[in-house]
């Protein structure tokens, strides 16, 4: 499978002047009340 990286698009100038939508599915763990119990993935992104 071939992936296009955003950093590559920027380096090529193909993202300049464009609106970009990036979806990040972080799957953070939550407790029974819905509070996030570990936010490492959020802080890293």
C-alpha positions as CSV (number, residue, x, y, z in Angstrom):
1,X,0.0,0.0,0.0
2,X,1.4,3.4,-1.0
3,X,0.8,6.3,1.5
4,X,1.1,10.0,0.7
5,X,2.7,11.8,3.6
6,X,1.7,15.4,4.4
7,X,5.3,16.4,4.8
8,X,6.0,15.1,1.3
9,X,3.1,17.2,-0.1
10,X,4.5,20.3,1.7
11,X,8.0,19.7,0.4
12,X,6.6,19.4,-3.2
13,X,4.6,22.7,-2.7
14,X,1.4,20.8,-3.4
15,X,-0.3,21.9,-0.2
16,X,0.6,25.5,-0.5
17,X,-2.5,27.7,-0.5
18,X,-4.8,24.7,0.1
19,X,-7.2,24.0,3.0
20,X,-6.3,20.6,4.5
21,X,-8.4,18.4,6.7
22,X,-6.5,15.8,8.7
23,X,-8.4,13.1,10.6
24,X,-6.7,11.6,13.6
25,X,-8.2,8.6,15.2
26,X,-6.3,8.4,18.5
27,X,-8.4,5.8,20.4
28,X,-7.6,7.1,23.8
29,X,-8.6,5.0,26.9
30,X,-11.6,6.3,28.9
31,X,-13.0,5.2,32.2
32,X,-16.7,4.4,32.8
33,X,-17.7,8.0,33.1
34,X,-16.1,8.9,29.8
35,X,-13.0,10.8,31.3
36,X,-9.8,10.2,29.4
37,X,-7.4,8.1,31.5
38,X,-4.2,8.3,29.4
39,X,-3.6,11.4,27.2
40,X,-0.2,10.5,25.8
41,X,-1.5,10.0,22.2
42,X,-3.3,13.4,22.3
43,X,-0.2,15.3,23.6
44,X,2.0,13.5,21.0
45,X,-0.1,14.5,18.1
